[in-house]
Amino acid sequence: MLKPFKDRSRSASKPTKLSQIIQREDGSEVKIVAQLCFGLGLARSIDVYVHRRNSHQDNWILCSDRPHPNWRSMSVNDYINHGRSQMLQAVSAGEILKVTSALTSCNTL
């Protein structure tokens, strides 16, 4: 279930941040957070970050979005197993897309 963050500066009907917590079979959890951002000229973009924890009792740890330093020289199999960022090792692109799509659909004009 996607949960909008409480943002008192904006209308409750258009959230600027959504999160989803996914529990894995091994008991660990990941939290995907998508946040609406505005750049120069008020160009809209979405920032995504991922947290993980080993159990619901542990603290959340922010996953890096940077790939392995030698990712360009890795074979495809090595990249898949070791080269991807912590964020993409913790969640799939589809899981990220689900949260970003929900945020986009909440904020269409």
Secondary structure as GFF3:
##gff-version 3
##sequence-region A 1 109
A	DSSP	beta_strand	2	4	.	.	.	ID=ss1
A	DSSP	beta_strand	17	23	.	.	.	ID=ss2
A	DSSP	beta_strand	29	38	.	.	.	ID=ss3
A	DSSP	three_ten_helix	40	42	.	.	.	ID=ss4
A	DSSP	beta_strand	44	53	.	.	.	ID=ss5
A	DSSP	beta_strand	61	62	.	.	.	ID=ss6
A	DSSP	three_ten_helix	71	73	.	.	.	ID=ss7
A	DSSP	alpha_helix	76	78	.	.	.	ID=ss8
A	DSSP	pi_helix	79	83	.	.	.	ID=ss9
A	DSSP	alpha_helix	86	90	.	.	.	ID=ss10
A	DSSP	alpha_helix	93	106	.	.	.	ID=ss11
###
